[in-house]
Amino acid sequence: MKIEGKSYKTIWFEKNLVKIIDQTKLPHKFIVKDLKTVKDAINAIKTMEVRGAPLIGATAAYGLVLSIIEKNDLSFLKRSSEELILARPTAINLKWSVDRMMKKLSGVNDKDILKKALDEAKAITKEDEKFCKNIGLNGLKIIEEIANKKKDTVNILTHCNAGWLATIDWGTATSPIYHAHQKGIKVHVWVDETRPRNQGANLTSYELNEEGISNTVITDNTGGILMQRGKVDMCIVGTDRTLSNGDVCNKIGTYLKALSAKDNNVPFYVALPSSTIDWSIKDHKLIPIEERNSEELSHIEGVDENNEIKKIRIYPQKSRSLNLAFDVTPAKLVTGLITEKGICEASEKGLKGLFK
């Protein structure tokens, strides 16, 4: 996708460095940052310089490449893999990617290991890019059906950022929107602000603006009344972990959107690559829900009159806060799962029908 007319991926390898777009500075500043060591990769994941389940997985893969460049030692590589997995607990792509890399590197000679690692990291990124494009083509069919019936602009509600900035390219929830736009279908996107980090306002709206797609930022609690008033034709969200029974773990607030959609008969779709499916557990209570620093709630960032990014406190100093990063939407509230292999019902039967 594009920034100021120039095509970018979210992560790439160049001259023994991993290049990322520092997403903590968007939309106010566009900065390409170098990751030089595995610690840099871990820090980028923890501080959300990179974020979004697929991109976290890709960063972890390249983190192991950096580990080998730094110190070609098996024990160091193993320790690096363990630290990467612990960087953020909820998104399953992180562990999936590290496990895939370590399996590929098992038994490889020291002289070949860097090439093998780099090849596999690049394969993971190319695969995600292909999967996200196919998600878009599959989801496009839903938008086309609505457009054909409505004969007017299709209004889509999103939550958080499941855009190309959360993946390598195209995005998950945004991919059908980008494909619809490129095909000439009129779309308008209601962009949930998505407190506390404002990924919707800061990232999704930024992406859509760069692609010339009509969008309006709304507070997280506005979606319900828009659905009541018939202003939302469908919801598409991403996911950080989808269980084999179809339950969806995504950014906090997704569950409430799904409840509103159900009450107002608005289709609620979840877009995901297969790397985001957790086949190992069926009880959503076993998902580790990340609890982040309370300062993300008590403080907010923006730019001042000198275009400098500043952080200010918005809560009383003595106030306590709870900052859970994710919630779980039960499968019964999900209209369908949009994957790289097609669209299925949110159930074990539906998923296994696509992924044998």
C-alpha positions in Angstrom: 0.0 0.0 0.0 1.0 3.6 -0.2 2.3 6.5 1.9 2.4 9.9 0.1 2.1 8.0 -3.2 5.0 5.6 -2.6 4.5 1.9 -2.0 5.8 0.4 1.2 5.7 -2.9 3.1 5.7 -2.7 6.9 8.9 -4.6 7.4 11.9 -5.6 5.2 15.5 -6.7 5.4 18.3 -4.6 4.0 22.1 -4.8 4.6 21.9 -7.0 7.7 19.3 -4.7 9.2 15.5 -5.1 9.7 13.6 -2.0 8.6 10.3 -1.1 10.1 7.8 1.8 10.1 7.7 3.1 13.6 4.0 3.1 14.2 4.2 4.9 17.6 5.0 8.1 15.6 2.1 7.8 13.1 0.2 9.7 11.9 2.2 12.7 12.9 5.6 11.6 11.7 6.7 8.9 9.2 9.9 7.3 10.5 11.7 4.2 9.1 13.6 2.6 12.0 16.5 0.1 11.9 16.4 -3.0 14.1 20.0 -4.1 14.6 19.7 -6.8 17.3 17.2 -9.3 18.6 16.7 -7.0 21.6 15.6 -4.3 19.2 13.1 -6.6 17.7 11.7 -7.6 21.1 11.5 -4.0 22.2 9.7 -3.0 18.9 7.1 -5.6 19.7 6.7 -4.7 23.3 6.5 -0.9 22.7 4.2 -1.4 19.7 6.5 0.2 17.2 5.2 -2.8 15.3 1.8 -4.2 16.1 -0.9 -6.4 14.7 -0.8 -10.1 14.9 0.7 -10.9 11.5 3.3 -8.2 11.6 4.3 -9.2 15.2 4.9 -12.7 13.8 7.0 -11.4 10.9 9.1 -9.2 13.3 9.8 -12.2 15.5 11.0 -14.2 12.5 13.4 -11.4 11.5 14.3 -11.1 15.2 15.7 -14.6 15.0 17.7 -13.7 11.9 19.2 -10.8 13.8 20.0 -13.2 16.7 22.0 -15.3 14.4 23.8 -12.3 12.9 24.6 -11.1 16.4 25.8 -14.4 17.8 25.7 -17.7 15.8 25.2 -19.8 18.8 22.4 -22.4 19.4 21.8 -21.6 23.1 21.6 -17.8 22.3 19.1 -18.6 19.5 17.0 -20.7 21.8 17.0 -18.0 24.5 16.1 -15.4 21.9 13.2 -17.4 20.7 11.9 -17.7 24.3 12.2 -14.0 24.9 10.4 -13.2 21.6 7.5 -15.4 22.5 7.1 -13.6 25.9 7.2 -10.1 24.3 3.4 -10.0 23.8 1.3 -13.0 25.0 -2.1 -12.7 23.3 -1.5 -12.8 19.5 -0.9 -16.4 18.5 1.1 -15.4 15.4 4.1 -14.6 17.5 4.5 -18.1 18.9 3.5 -19.6 15.6 6.2 -17.7 13.7 8.9 -18.5 16.2 8.0 -22.2 16.4 8.1 -22.4 12.6 11.5 -20.7 12.4 13.0 -22.9 15.1 11.6 -26.0 13.4 13.2 -25.0 10.1 16.5 -24.3 11.8 16.7 -27.5 13.7 19.8 -29.5 12.8 21.0 -26.9 10.3 24.8 -26.4 10.1 26.2 -23.2 11.5 27.5 -22.0 8.1 24.1 -22.5 6.5 21.8 -21.3 9.3 21.7 -17.6 8.5 20.7 -18.2 4.9 18.0 -20.7 6.0 16.7 -18.3 8.7 16.6 -15.3 6.3 14.9 -17.4 3.6 12.2 -18.6 6.0 11.6 -15.1 7.5 11.1 -13.8 3.9 8.8 -16.8 3.2 6.7 -15.9 6.2 6.3 -12.3 5.0 5.5 -13.2 1.4 3.0 -15.8 2.6 1.2 -13.3 4.8 1.1 -10.8 1.9 -0.5 -13.4 -0.3 -2.9 -14.5 2.3 -4.1 -11.0 3.0 -4.6 -10.3 -0.7 -6.8 -13.5 -0.9 -8.7 -12.4 2.2 -9.5 -9.2 0.3 -10.7 -11.0 -2.8 -12.9 -13.3 -0.7 -14.3 -10.4 1.4 -14.9 -8.4 -1.8 -17.7 -10.7 -2.7 -19.6 -9.7 0.4 -19.2 -6.0 -0.3 -20.2 -6.5 -3.9 -23.5 -8.2 -2.8 -24.4 -5.3 -0.5 -23.5 -2.8 -3.2 -25.6 -4.5 -5.8 -28.6 -4.6 -3.5 -28.2 -1.1 -2.1 -27.1 0.7 -5.3 -25.4 3.3 -3.1 -22.3 3.7 -0.9 -21.5 0.7 1.3 -20.9 1.8 4.9 -18.5 -0.4 6.8 -17.5 -0.2 10.5 -14.1 -1.2 11.7 -12.5 -1.5 15.1 -8.8 -0.9 15.9 -6.3 -1.3 13.1 -6.5 -4.5 11.1 -5.0 -2.7 8.1 -1.9 -3.1 6.0 0.1 -1.6 8.9 -0.9 -4.6 11.0 0.3 -7.1 8.4 2.9 -6.9 5.6 0.5 -5.5 3.0 -3.2 -5.2 2.2 -4.3 -5.9 5.8 -7.0 -8.3 7.0 -10.2 -6.3 7.7 -9.2 -3.5 5.3 -8.2 -5.8 2.4 -11.8 -6.3 1.2 -12.2 -2.5 1.5 -9.1 -1.8 -0.6 -10.2 -4.3 -3.3 -13.7 -2.8 -3.4 -12.2 0.7 -3.8 -9.9 -0.4 -6.6 -12.9 -2.0 -8.3 -14.8 1.3 -8.2 -17.3 0.3 -5.6 -18.2 3.3 -3.4 -17.3 2.6 0.2 -17.3 4.7 3.4 -15.6 3.5 6.6 -16.7 4.3 10.1 -13.4 4.2 12.0 -13.6 3.4 15.7 -11.1 5.7 17.5 -10.1 2.6 19.6 -8.9 3.8 22.9 -6.6 3.8 24.7 -3.9 3.8 21.9 -6.2 5.2 19.2 -5.1 2.7 16.5 -8.2 3.4 14.6 -7.8 7.2 14.6 -4.0 7.2 14.2 -3.5 4.3 11.8 -6.7 3.1 10.1 -7.9 6.6 9.2 -4.3 7.4 8.1 -4.2 4.4 5.8 -7.6 5.1 4.3 -6.7 8.8 3.7 -3.5 7.7 1.8 -5.6 5.4 -0.4 -8.2 8.1 -1.0 -11.0 6.1 0.7 -13.8 8.1 2.4 -13.8 7.6 6.2 -15.1 9.1 9.4 -13.5 8.7 12.9 -16.0 8.0 15.6 -15.7 7.4 19.4 -15.7 3.7 20.3 -19.3 4.0 21.7 -20.8 5.6 18.6 -21.2 2.4 16.6 -24.3 1.2 18.4 -26.4 4.3 17.5 -25.1 4.3 13.9 -26.3 0.7 13.6 -29.7 1.6 15.1 -30.1 4.3 12.5 -29.2 2.0 9.6 -25.9 3.8 8.9 -23.8 0.6 9.0 -24.1 -2.1 6.3 -21.5 -4.4 7.7 -18.7 -4.7 10.3 -15.3 -6.2 9.5 -12.7 -6.6 12.3 -9.4 -8.4 12.6 -8.4 -10.9 15.2 -5.3 -11.7 17.3 -6.3 -15.2 18.0 -9.3 -17.2 16.8 -10.0 -20.5 18.5 -10.9 -23.7 16.6 -14.5 -23.3 17.9 -14.8 -19.9 16.2 -14.4 -17.7 19.3 -12.5 -14.5 18.4 -10.0 -12.7 20.6 -9.4 -9.2 19.3 -8.8 -5.6 20.5 -10.9 -4.6 23.6 -14.3 -3.3 22.5 -14.8 -5.8 19.7 -17.3 -7.8 21.8 -19.5 -4.8 22.4 -19.5 -4.1 18.6 -20.6 -7.6 17.9 -23.4 -7.3 20.5 -24.7 -4.1 18.8 -24.4 -5.7 15.4 -26.4 -8.8 16.5 -29.1 -6.6 18.1 -29.5 -4.6 14.9 -29.1 -7.4 12.3 -25.9 -6.0 10.9 -23.5 -8.6 9.5 -20.4 -9.0 11.7 -17.4 -10.5 9.9 -13.9 -11.3 11.1 -10.9 -11.4 8.7 -7.9 -13.5 9.4 -5.0 -15.5 7.9 -4.8 -19.1 9.0 -1.7 -18.3 11.1 -4.0 -16.6 13.5 -6.0 -19.8 14.3 -5.2 -21.4 17.6 -6.0 -25.1 17.1 -4.7 -26.1 20.6 -7.4 -24.7 22.9 -11.2 -24.4 22.8 -11.9 -22.5 26.0 -11.5 -18.8 25.6 -10.8 -18.4 29.3 -7.4 -20.1 28.6 -6.3 -17.2 26.3 -3.7 -15.1 28.0 -5.3 -11.6 27.9 -2.6 -8.9 28.0 -2.9 -6.2 30.6 -0.9 -3.2 29.6 0.5 -0.2 31.4 -2.2 2.0 33.0 -0.4 5.0 31.6 -1.9 4.3 28.2 -5.2 5.2 29.8 -4.1 8.1 32.1 -2.1 9.9 29.4 -2.7 10.7 25.8 -0.4 11.8 23.0 -0.8 14.4 20.3 1.0 17.2 18.5 1.4 20.7 19.8 1.4 24.0 17.8 5.1 23.3 17.0 4.2 19.9 15.5 6.0 18.2 18.4 4.6 15.0 19.8 3.7 15.5 23.5 2.1 13.3 26.2 -0.3 14.7 28.7 -2.2 13.4 31.7 -6.0 13.3 31.4 -6.9 11.5 34.7 -6.7 12.6 38.3 -3.3 11.6 39.7 -4.8 9.3 42.3 -7.2 7.5 39.9 -6.6 3.8 39.4 -7.2 2.1 36.0 -7.4 -1.3 34.4 -6.0 -1.6 30.9 -7.0 -5.0 29.4 -5.9 -5.0 25.7 -8.2 -7.7 24.3 -11.7 -9.2 24.8 -13.4 -12.3 23.3 -16.3 -12.3 20.9 -18.2 -15.7 21.1 -18.6 -17.5 17.8 -22.4 -17.2 18.0 -22.1 -13.4 17.3 -19.9 -13.8 14.3 -21.6 -13.9 10.9 -18.6 -15.5 9.2 -14.8 -15.8 9.1 -13.0 -14.4 6.0 -9.8 -16.3 5.4 -7.3 -16.8 2.6 -9.1 -20.0 1.6 -12.6 -18.6 1.6 -15.4 -17.6 4.0 -16.8 -20.0 6.6 -19.0 -20.1 9.6 -17.4 -19.4 13.0 -17.2 -23.0 14.2 -14.9 -26.0 14.3 -16.9 -27.5 11.5 -16.6 -24.3 9.4 -12.8 -23.9 10.0 -12.0 -27.6 9.4 -14.0 -27.5 6.2 -11.5 -25.0 4.9 -8.3 -26.1 6.7 -8.2 -29.9 6.6 
